[in-house]
């Protein structure tokens, strides 16, 4: 309880020892003297679970090591780091001579541009060939139509010639009669039109009289509507008659045209000439189609040839692109950069040397995250699951760092142990690889029990026991120790959660002894009292029986 409480305890304990000694010396003289209370300190028993940490030894390691081996042979211009330096991702670590690499890159880029030009030329040639082929296909479609038209014209010319020979006289007469009939029809249509117009005028006069009579109230609205309908009907008849006149006049013109055509149709010499011309046109259309087919075949062959040229050009372009990328990568390799943040563990080259890829130029270790690796028994293995959060204790730093289990070995090593790795952050690079650490696994030692200070437990003839203060008397209670730790223990006993167990002075007690609980004493004793207490303690130490003797007395 600290220095202050210890001094008080010494004074009280010393006084108790002196009182006990004096009482023993005067017991024969006055056995009825009143018993003095033994000063004790107590703690309250509690009901609950006992938690604890299972400690497993481990060693920190770098999460990963990266060997930097540039894939080129070149002179080392400079190395910009030292062994032990911490570097950031992308930081330049070393530079190699890149003169030849730059020249090679320029040459590959020029070759790439030439390949691109070849592809463009090949594509242009293909487009031209395709355009010619498309034009020829369109012309071929037109040729088929031209052949069909020429054939139809030829056939019609032959039919016309044949009909003309057969109907040379009757055809013209029939056409003349058609003209006369059409003219008579026109006259008849005009007369019908005049009649329709007179009927319209009569209907309009009747409507006007009906309107007057309607205004005078002599007829109904329905009769007026009938008069209006009669006008509309008469107007429709006029329109129909005008249309009939127009149609009849058109028929006259058509009949006259037919008459002229009939006169030409039966011109035998003219028709024979038309047959000859139509046949020649048909034969020319067929010959043109054959020529177009030849042109299409030639254009298709040109397109195929152009496609092959494009494929070859693209293949050459791809090879040129790969060559440029390789040259760029080679140039990038001349600048050695850190692939991730970490610590420079080894440097195997010097500036001015010719690097030949025989060994890694540098070795980096990733230090922003470490792993604590431990070898555990099969029984301990059951305490771990991947993704589990646990604390890692570093005794040398006197601190705990939270970590996460990220690897559990599925097979044992030659010694029957399993590897467990816990990933831990290394913010600020405060931790080093290779230092000792401890994995702290929280576990419930006792799920539900009576928890008391371990120092309260004494051994009475082989029976763990405690003294409990009840009404200022010490009551000896046997206990079963379920779990014992350095500071507290879990026991099974007839104790209530608020029982006061004696933690100091228990070795001077017997069952039923009168006690004084001095746990709450806080005032500091004067210097003279401290001296007297120390003197009393020295005297008491000389007269205090051994623990075995006291245990025997406690058991009586």
LUMPA-435578 format. One record per residue (C-alpha): x, y, z. Coordinates in steps of 0.02 Angstrom, whole numbers, plus 32768, in hexadecimal, padded with zeros to 4 digits. Layout:
# LUMPA-435578
NODE     X     Y     Z
NODE     X     Y     Z
...
***
This chain:
# LUMPA-435578
NODE     X     Y     Z
NODE  8000  8000  8000
NODE  8097  8071  7FF4
NODE  811A  80B1  806D
NODE  809E  8114  80D7
NODE  8030  807C  80F9
NODE  80C7  800B  8119
NODE  8105  807D  81A3
NODE  805B  807E  81F7
NODE  8051  7FC1  81E6
NODE  80FD  7FAF  8237
NODE  80C9  8019  82CB
NODE  8027  7FBD  82E5
NODE  8074  7F12  82CB
NODE  8102  7F3A  8342
NODE  8089  7F72  83C7
NODE  8027  7ED2  83AE
NODE  80C4  7E69  83C3
NODE  80F3  7EC4  8464
NODE  8043  7EB3  84A6
NODE  8042  7DFA  847B
NODE  80EB  7DE0  84D2
NODE  80B5  7E3D  856D
NODE  8010  7DDF  8570
NODE  806D  7D39  8566
NODE  80E0  7D6A  85F6
NODE  804D  7DA2  8662
NODE  7FD6  7D15  8633
NODE  8003  7CB3  86D0
NODE  7FE8  7D4D  873C
NODE  7F42  7D89  86F3
NODE  7EE7  7D0E  867F
NODE  7E4D  7D7A  8680
NODE  7EA1  7E0A  862A
NODE  7E40  7E49  8592
NODE  7E7D  7E05  84E6
NODE  7EC9  7E8A  8476
NODE  7E94  7E97  83BC
NODE  7F15  7E65  8337
NODE  7F28  7EEE  82B2
NODE  7F09  7EAF  8201
NODE  7EF0  7EEF  8152
NODE  7E64  7EAB  80E6
NODE  7E26  7EA7  8033
NODE  7D76  7E87  7FF4
NODE  7D58  7DE5  7F95
NODE  7D02  7DFC  7EED
NODE  7CA0  7D87  7E7B
NODE  7CD3  7D82  7DC6
NODE  7D47  7D3D  7D40
NODE  7E03  7D3A  7D42
NODE  7E53  7D75  7CA2
NODE  7F09  7D5C  7C73
NODE  7F86  7D62  7BE5
NODE  7FD5  7CC8  7B9B
NODE  8086  7CFB  7B69
NODE  80DF  7CAC  7AD4
NODE  8190  7CDE  7AA1
NODE  81A8  7D24  79F2
NODE  8228  7D7E  7987
NODE  8206  7E10  7912
NODE  8230  7DFF  785B
NODE  821F  7E6D  77C2
NODE  817E  7E4D  7763
NODE  81DE  7E35  76C2
NODE  828A  7E4B  7674
NODE  82A0  7E8A  75C3
NODE  833B  7E69  755B
NODE  835B  7EF2  74DA
NODE  83B1  7EA9  7441
NODE  83AA  7F1D  73A8
NODE  8399  7EB7  7308
NODE  8428  7F07  72A9
NODE  84E5  7F0F  72A7
NODE  8525  7FBF  72BB
NODE  859D  802B  731D
NODE  855D  8067  73C5
NODE  855B  8125  73C4
NODE  8524  8140  747A
NODE  84D6  80EE  7511
NODE  846F  816A  7575
NODE  844F  8109  7616
NODE  84B3  80B8  76A1
NODE  8498  8015  76FB
NODE  8419  8030  7784
NODE  83C1  80C2  772E
NODE  8304  80C5  772C
NODE  82BE  80E8  767F
NODE  8212  8113  763B
NODE  81B7  80BE  75AD
NODE  81F4  8101  7505
NODE  8292  814F  754F
NODE  832A  8147  74DC
NODE  83AB  80D3  7528
NODE  842D  80C3  749D
NODE  844E  8100  73EB
NODE  84A4  80A0  735E
NODE  84F0  80E5  72BF
NODE  8462  80F4  723E
NODE  84BC  813F  71A7
NODE  84AD  80A4  713A
NODE  83FD  8086  7177
NODE  83C4  8133  7141
NODE  840D  811A  7093
NODE  83B8  8071  7086
NODE  8312  80BD  70BA
NODE  8320  8145  7034
NODE  8341  80C2  6FAE
NODE  82AE  8057  6FE5
NODE  823A  80EC  6FE6
NODE  826F  811A  6F35
NODE  824F  8068  6EFD
NODE  81A5  806F  6F51
NODE  8176  810D  6EF0
NODE  81AA  80BC  6E4C
NODE  813D  8025  6E77
NODE  80AA  8098  6E9A
NODE  80C2  80EB  6DF1
NODE  80C3  8040  6D9B
NODE  8020  8013  6DF0
NODE  7FD0  80B6  6DB5
NODE  800A  8098  6D02
NODE  7FC7  7FE6  6D05
NODE  7F21  801F  6D4C
NODE  7F11  80A5  6CC7
NODE  7F34  8024  6C3F
NODE  7EAE  7FB3  6C88
NODE  7E2F  8041  6C8E
NODE  7E51  806A  6BD7
NODE  7E3E  7FB4  6BA3
NODE  7D9D  7FA4  6C07
NODE  7D59  8043  6BB7
NODE  7D7D  7FFD  6B08
NODE  7D2C  7F58  6B37
NODE  7C92  7FB0  6B7C
NODE  7C82  801A  6ADE
NODE  7C90  7F80  6A72
NODE  7C0B  7F26  6ADB
NODE  7B95  7FBA  6AC8
NODE  7BB8  7FBC  6A0D
NODE  7B97  7F01  6A07
NODE  7AEE  7F18  6A59
NODE  7AC8  7FA1  69DB
NODE  7B04  7F2F  694F
NODE  7A88  7EA9  6981
NODE  79FE  7F2A  697D
NODE  7A3C  7F6D  68D5
NODE  7A3F  7EBC  688D
NODE  798F  7E9D  68CC
NODE  7952  7F41  6884
NODE  79A8  7F22  67DD
NODE  795F  7E73  67D5
NODE  78B0  7EB4  67FB
NODE  78C3  7F3C  6776
NODE  7900  7EBC  66F8
NODE  7870  7E47  671D
NODE  77F3  7ED5  6714
NODE  783A  7F11  666F
NODE  7825  7E62  6628
NODE  7773  7E59  666A
NODE  774B  7F03  6622
NODE  778F  7ED1  6579
NODE  772B  7E31  6579
NODE  768A  7E87  65AE
NODE  76A5  7F0F  652E
NODE  76B2  7E8D  64A5
NODE  7615  7E38  64E3
NODE  75AB  7ED3  6507
NODE  75F1  7F54  6494
NODE  7542  7F8D  6451
NODE  74CA  7F6D  64E0
NODE  7533  7FC1  6565
NODE  752C  806F  651A
NODE  7471  8065  64F8
NODE  744F  8030  65AA
NODE  74B6  80C1  65EB
NODE  7455  813D  657C
NODE  73AF  80F9  65BE
NODE  73EF  8110  6671
NODE  7413  81C6  664D
NODE  7363  81E4  660A
NODE  7314  818B  669F
NODE  737C  81F3  6719
NODE  7346  8295  66C5
NODE  728D  8265  66D0
NODE  72A7  823E  6788
NODE  72EC  82ED  67A1
NODE  7251  833B  6753
NODE  71E0  82D1  67C0
NODE  7243  8300  685D
NODE  7235  83B9  6833
NODE  7178  83AB  6820
NODE  716E  8353  68CA
NODE  71D5  83E0  6914
NODE  715B  8464  68D1
NODE  70C9  8402  691B
NODE  7120  83F6  69C4
NODE  7143  84B0  69C5
NODE  7088  84D7  69A1
NODE  7055  8461  6A2D
NODE  70CE  84BA  6AA3
NODE  7083  8564  6A76
NODE  6FD3  8521  6A96
NODE  7009  84D7  6B3E
NODE  705A  857B  6B73
NODE  6FB7  85DB  6B47
NODE  6F50  855D  6BAA
NODE  6FC7  8570  6C3E
NODE  6FB9  862D  6C39
NODE  6EF7  8622  6C38
NODE  6F00  85A5  6CC6
NODE  6F6D  861E  6D29
NODE  6EEB  86A8  6D11
NODE  6E5F  8633  6D44
NODE  6EC5  85F9  6DDC
NODE  6EDF  86AE  6E0E
NODE  6E23  86C8  6DFB
NODE  6E02  862D  6E64
NODE  6DAB  85D1  6DD5
NODE  6E1F  8537  6DD4
NODE  6E81  84D6  6E55
NODE  6F3B  84CC  6E72
NODE  6F3A  841A  6E2F
NODE  6EEF  8454  6D8A
NODE  6F76  84DA  6D80
NODE  6FFD  8459  6D9D
NODE  6FB3  83EF  6D11
NODE  6FBE  8485  6C9B
NODE  7075  849F  6CCC
NODE  7098  83E5  6CB0
NODE  7048  83F1  6C02
NODE  70C1  8480  6BD7
NODE  7156  841B  6C16
NODE  711F  8383  6BB2
NODE  7108  83EC  6B13
NODE  71B4  8438  6B2C
NODE  71FE  8388  6B3A
NODE  71A9  8357  6A98
NODE  71F8  83F0  6A41
NODE  72A3  83BB  6A83
NODE  7289  830A  6A46
NODE  7254  8349  699C
NODE  72ED  83B9  698D
NODE  735B  8324  69BA
NODE  7303  82BB  6936
NODE  7325  8342  68B3
NODE  73DC  8348  68E4
NODE  73EB  828A  68DE
NODE  7394  8283  6836
NODE  7408  8307  67EC
NODE  749C  82A4  6832
NODE  745A  8208  67E0
NODE  7451  8266  673B
NODE  7508  8295  674A
NODE  7536  81E3  677A
NODE  74D2  819F  66E5
NODE  7529  8218  6670
NODE  75D2  81E2  66B6
NODE  75A1  812D  669E
NODE  7570  8154  65EC
NODE  761A  81A1  65CD
NODE  766F  810E  6620
NODE  7608  8096  65B8
NODE  763D  80EC  651C
NODE  76F3  80DC  6555
NODE  76D9  802D  6596
NODE  76AB  7FEC  64F0
NODE  7744  803C  649E
NODE  7797  7F94  6470
NODE  783F  7FDE  643E
NODE  784C  8045  64DC
NODE  781E  7FB0  6549
NODE  789E  7F41  64F3
NODE  7924  7FC3  6514
NODE  78F0  7FCA  65CD
NODE  7900  7F0D  65DD
NODE  79B0  7F12  6597
NODE  79E4  7FA0  660C
NODE  7998  7F4C  66A5
NODE  79F3  7EAA  6682
NODE  7A99  7F05  6670
NODE  7A7C  7F61  6715
NODE  7A55  7EBC  676D
NODE  7AF4  7E6A  672E
NODE  7B5C  7F02  6762
NODE  7B13  7EFC  6813
NODE  7B43  7E44  6823
NODE  7BF4  7E67  67EA
NODE  7C02  7EF8  6867
NODE  7BCE  7E84  68F4
NODE  7C59  7E09  68CA
NODE  7CD6  7E97  68CC
NODE  7C97  7ED1  6976
NODE  7CAB  7E22  69BE
NODE  7D5F  7E20  6986
NODE  7D7B  7EC9  69D5
NODE  7D2A  7E90  6A7A
NODE  7D97  7DF5  6A83
NODE  7E30  7E61  6A68
NODE  7DF8  7EDD  6AEF
NODE  7DD7  7E51  6B6C
NODE  7E83  7E0B  6B4E
NODE  7ECB  7EB8  6B6A
NODE  7E6A  7EC8  6C0F
NODE  7EAA  7E1F  6C4C
NODE  7F59  7E50  6C1E
NODE  7F43  7EF5  6C7B
NODE  7F01  7E99  6D15
NODE  7F9A  7E2A  6D15
NODE  8006  7EC5  6D08
NODE  7FAA  7F14  6D9C
NODE  7FC2  7E77  6E05
NODE  807A  7E76  6DDE
NODE  8087  7F30  6E02
NODE  8029  7F1D  6EA8
NODE  8097  7E8B  6EDA
NODE  8130  7EF5  6EB5
NODE  80E1  7F85  6F16
NODE  80C0  7F15  6FAC
NODE  8173  7ED7  6FA9
NODE  81AE  7F8B  6FA0
NODE  813C  7FBB  7033
NODE  817F  7F2B  709B
NODE  822F  7F5F  706F
NODE  820A  8012  70A8
NODE  81BE  7FD4  714B
NODE  8254  7F65  7169
NODE  82C9  7FF6  7147
NODE  8265  8064  71BE
NODE  8269  7FDD  7243
NODE  8324  7FCB  722C
NODE  8335  8087  7240
NODE  82C8  8082  72DC
NODE  8334  7FF6  7320
NODE  83C6  806E  731B
NODE  8373  80CB  73AB
NODE  835E  8056  743F
NODE  82C8  8088  74A9
NODE  8283  8043  754B
NODE  81EA  7FD6  7523
NODE  81A8  7FF9  75D2
NODE  81DB  8053  7670
NODE  8258  7FF6  76DB
NODE  8308  7FEC  771D
NODE  83A8  7FD0  76B9
NODE  83E9  7F2A  76FB
NODE  8479  7F0B  767F
NODE  84DA  7F67  75F8
NODE  8541  7EF4  758A
NODE  8586  7F70  750A
NODE  85EE  800F  7502
NODE  85E7  80A7  748D
NODE  8658  8091  73F7
NODE  8645  7FD5  73F0
NODE  85FD  7F79  735A
NODE  855E  7F2A  7397
NODE  8546  7E7C  7349
NODE  84AC  7E37  73A4
NODE  8512  7DB5  7400
NODE  84C1  7DE2  74A6
NODE  843E  7E5D  74E4
NODE  847B  7F10  74E6
NODE  8417  7F39  7585
NODE  83AA  7EDE  7602
NODE  8315  7F38  7651
NODE  82AC  7F04  76E4
NODE  81FA  7F41  76FC
NODE  81F9  7F8D  77AB
NODE  8159  7FF3  77B4
NODE  8104  7F50  77E1
NODE  815B  7EC4  7841
NODE  8128  7E16  7872
NODE  8140  7DC2  7919
NODE  8162  7D0A  78F5
NODE  814D  7C87  797B
NODE  815A  7BC9  7982
NODE  80C9  7B81  79E5
NODE  8095  7AD6  7A21
NODE  7FFB  7A7E  79DC
NODE  7FA0  7AAD  7A7D
NODE  7FCF  7B64  7A6C
NODE  7F9F  7B61  79B4
NODE  7EE8  7B56  79E8
NODE  7EF7  7C04  7A35
NODE  7F0E  7C56  7989
NODE  7E9C  7C7C  78F5
NODE  7EC9  7CDD  7858
NODE  7E90  7D92  7865
NODE  7E93  7D8B  7923
NODE  7EC8  7E2C  797B
NODE  7F4B  7E14  7A03
NODE  7FCB  7E80  7A5C
NODE  8085  7E69  7A46
NODE  80EF  7E99  7ADB
NODE  81A2  7EDA  7AC7
NODE  81FE  7EC9  7B6D
NODE  8292  7F30  7B31
NODE  821D  7FC1  7B08
NODE  81A2  7FA1  7B95
NODE  810F  7FB7  7B21
NODE  8084  7F54  7ACC
NODE  805C  7F61  7A13
NODE  7FB5  7F24  79CB
NODE  7FC8  7EA4  7940
NODE  7F65  7E2D  78D2
NODE  7F82  7D74  78B6
NODE  7F9C  7D62  77FA
NODE  7FED  7CB7  77EB
NODE  7FD8  7C11  7844
NODE  803E  7B7D  7806
NODE  7FD5  7AE8  77D2
NODE  8064  7A6C  77EC
NODE  80E2  7A57  7878
NODE  819E  7A6C  7863
NODE  821F  79E5  788A
NODE  820E  7A0B  7944
NODE  8152  79F8  7944
NODE  8136  7AB4  7957
NODE  80C4  7B24  78F1
NODE  80F2  7BD2  78B1
NODE  807C  7C62  78D8
NODE  809A  7D10  7892
NODE  804C  7DAF  78D5
NODE  8051  7E4B  7868
NODE  8077  7EE9  78CB
NODE  8084  7F9F  7891
NODE  812C  7FF4  78A1
NODE  80F9  80AA  789A
NODE  8190  811A  78A9
NODE  8206  8085  7898
NODE  820C  8074  7955
NODE  821F  7FB7  794B
NODE  82B0  7F54  7906
NODE  82B3  7EAA  78B3
NODE  82FF  7E20  791C
NODE  82CD  7E5F  79CA
NODE  8279  7DF3  7A4C
NODE  81BD  7E05  7A64
NODE  812E  7DAC  7AB8
NODE  8083  7D80  7A74
NODE  7FFF  7DA6  7AF7
NODE  7F66  7D37  7AE8
NODE  7ED8  7D6E  7B58
NODE  7E7C  7CDD  7BA7
NODE  7DFE  7CC2  7C31
NODE  7E56  7C63  7CBD
NODE  7DBB  7C4F  7D29
NODE  7D10  7C73  7CE2
NODE  7CB5  7C8F  7D87
NODE  7CFF  7C87  7E35
NODE  7D2B  7CE5  7ED4
NODE  7DC2  7D54  7EB4
NODE  7E32  7D81  7F49
NODE  7EE5  7DBF  7F5D
NODE  7F61  7D2F  7F54
NODE  7FBA  7D6F  7FF1
NODE  7F1C  7D4D  8056
NODE  7F2F  7C91  803F
NODE  7F8D  7C32  80C8
NODE  7FAF  7B7A  80E2
NODE  7F66  7B2A  817E
NODE  7FA3  7A77  818D
NODE  7FA3  7A62  80D0
NODE  7EF8  7AB5  80BA
NODE  7EF4  7B5B  805C
NODE  7E8F  7BD4  80C8
NODE  7E69  7C8B  80E4
NODE  7E34  7CF1  817A
NODE  7D94  7D53  8164
NODE  7D68  7DE4  81D6
NODE  7CB8  7DD3  821C
NODE  7C81  7E45  82AB
NODE  7D38  7E6F  82D4
NODE  7D67  7DB8  82E4
NODE  7DD3  7D4C  8274
NODE  7D75  7CB8  8229
NODE  7DE0  7C30  81D8
NODE  7D93  7BF8  8131
NODE  7DDC  7B67  80CB
NODE  7DE8  7B8C  800F
NODE  7E09  7B2C  7F70
NODE  7E82  7B8B  7F02
NODE  7E40  7B84  7E50
NODE  7EC5  7BF4  7E02
NODE  7F56  7C4C  7E54
NODE  7FB0  7CE1  7E0B
NODE  8031  7D54  7E5A
NODE  7FB4  7DDB  7E89
NODE  7F08  7D89  7E93
NODE  7EC3  7CD8  7E9C
NODE  7E1B  7C89  7E76
NODE  7DD7  7C19  7F00
NODE  7D40  7BB0  7F26
NODE  7D0B  7BCD  7FDB
NODE  7C7C  7BFE  804B
NODE  7C9B  7CB5  802E
NODE  7C23  7D3B  7FF8
NODE  7C5A  7DBB  7F75
NODE  7C68  7E41  7FFD
NODE  7CCA  7DDA  807C
NODE  7D63  7E31  80C6
NODE  7DF9  7DBD  80BD
NODE  7E96  7DE3  8122
NODE  7F2A  7E0F  80B4
NODE  7FA7  7E43  813B
NODE  7FB7  7E02  81EC
NODE  7F66  7D5A  81C5
NODE  7FFD  7CFA  8203
NODE  7FDD  7D3B  82B4
NODE  7F26  7D07  82B9
NODE  7EC6  7C74  82FB
NODE  7E13  7C47  82D5
NODE  7DA4  7CBB  833B
NODE  7E2F  7D35  8367
NODE  7DFF  7DEA  8387
NODE  7E3F  7E5A  82FA
NODE  7E48  7F12  82CF
NODE  7E39  7F40  8217
NODE  7EB9  7FCB  81F8
NODE  7EA4  7FCD  813B
NODE  7E53  8079  813B
NODE  7EDB  80CD  81A6
NODE  7F21  815E  8140
NODE  7F6A  81DC  81BD
NODE  8027  81DB  81C7
NODE  806D  81A9  8273
NODE  80E2  8225  82CA
NODE  819C  8208  82BD
NODE  81A8  81CF  8372
NODE  8120  814E  8357
NODE  817B  810F  82BB
NODE  821B  80F7  831E
NODE  81BB  809C  83A7
NODE  8164  8031  8326
NODE  8209  8004  82D3
NODE  8255  7FD7  837E
NODE  81BA  7F70  83A7
NODE  81C6  7F18  82FE
NODE  827A  7EE8  831D
NODE  8249  7EA0  83C5
NODE  81B6  7E46  8378
NODE  8221  7DFB  82F0
NODE  8291  7DAF  8373
NODE  81FB  7D63  83CD
NODE  818E  7D3A  8333
NODE  8177  7C7C  831C
NODE  819C  7C2A  8275
NODE  8111  7C15  81F5
NODE  8109  7B5B  8219
NODE  80F4  7B7B  82D3
NODE  8072  7C00  82B1
NODE  8015  7B8E  8239
NODE  800F  7B09  82BE
NODE  7FC9  7B89  8339
NODE  7F4A  7BC3  82B9
NODE  7F0D  7B13  82A1
NODE  7EEB  7AF3  835A
***
